[in-house]
C-alpha cells in the first residue's frame, strides 16, 4: 500500500479490517451452536418456540452450593443449555452464563441427572435444547427457574 494515495490506502486498510472482522465474527457465530434445529441421531433438535411445548422437570437433585462461596457470601446465576432427549433424559449440558467454575461445575453435575417429561410437537416427543437458570441464593441454596 506504499504506492497508493493516502485516502485510497486508508480505505483499503479499513476495508480489510471490516472483512477480517466479519470473517472472524462469522466463524465464531457459526461454531457457537446457535441453530434452530440440528440433525443428530438422524433427528432434529428443536428449541422451545411456536408449537413446541416445553419439557417439564420430574426429578433430580438440587445443585449444591459451593462451601467457599457460602463463606464468602457469593450469590448469582448460572444458565445451562440442556439437550433433552425424547425419553426425558438429559444427554448434554453446557454453561451459557457462568458464575465461576465451582458454581458451574456443580450446576452441570446436578442438571445432567435431571429427568423431564419430554418436549412435544403435535403430541409427539421431540429432542429439544432448553435453557435452565440456576439461582444461587444464600437464603435457600440453589433453585431452578
Residue pairs with C-beta under 8 A, 6 or more apart in sequence:
1 9
1 12
1 13
4 12
36 46
36 47
37 44
37 45
37 46
37 47
38 44
38 45
39 45
40 127
41 127
43 86
43 126
43 127
44 126
44 127
45 83
45 127
45 128
45 129
46 52
46 119
46 121
46 126
46 127
46 128
46 129
47 128
47 129
47 130
48 54
48 55
48 119
48 128
48 130
51 121
51 122
52 119
52 120
52 121
52 126
52 128
53 119
53 120
53 121
54 119
54 128
54 130
55 84
55 88
55 116
55 117
55 118
55 119
55 128
55 130
56 116
56 117
57 114
57 115
57 116
57 144
58 88
58 115
58 116
58 117
59 114
59 115
60 110
60 111
60 113
60 114
60 115
61 110
61 113
61 114
62 110
62 141
62 142
62 143
63 78
63 106
63 107
63 109
63 110
63 111
63 134
63 136
63 141
63 142
63 144
64 106
64 109
64 110
64 141
64 142
65 106
65 136
65 141
65 142
66 102
66 103
66 106
68 102
69 100
69 102
69 103
69 136
70 138
73 138
74 99
74 100
74 136
75 136
75 137
75 138
76 99
76 100
76 103
76 135
76 136
77 97
77 99
77 133
77 134
77 135
77 136
78 95
78 97
78 98
78 99
78 103
78 104
78 107
78 133
78 134
78 136
79 95
79 96
79 97
79 131
79 132
79 133
79 134
80 93
80 94
80 95
80 96
80 107
80 108
80 111
80 131
80 132
80 134
81 93
81 94
81 95
81 96
81 129
81 130
81 131
82 90
82 92
82 93
82 111
82 114
82 129
82 130
82 131
82 132
83 90
83 91
83 92
83 93
83 127
83 128
83 129
84 90
84 91
84 116
84 118
84 119
84 127
84 128
84 129
84 130
85 91
85 118
85 127
86 118
86 125
86 126
86 127
87 118
87 125
88 115
88 116
88 117
88 118
88 125
89 115
89 116
90 111
90 112
90 113
90 114
90 115
90 116
93 108
93 111
93 112
94 108
95 104
95 107
95 108
96 131
98 104
99 136
103 134
103 136
106 142
107 134
107 142
110 134
110 142
111 132
111 134
111 144
118 125
118 126
118 128
119 125
119 126
119 127
119 128
119 130
120 126
132 144
132 145
133 144
133 145
134 142
134 143
134 144
134 145
135 142
135 143
135 144
135 145
136 142
137 143
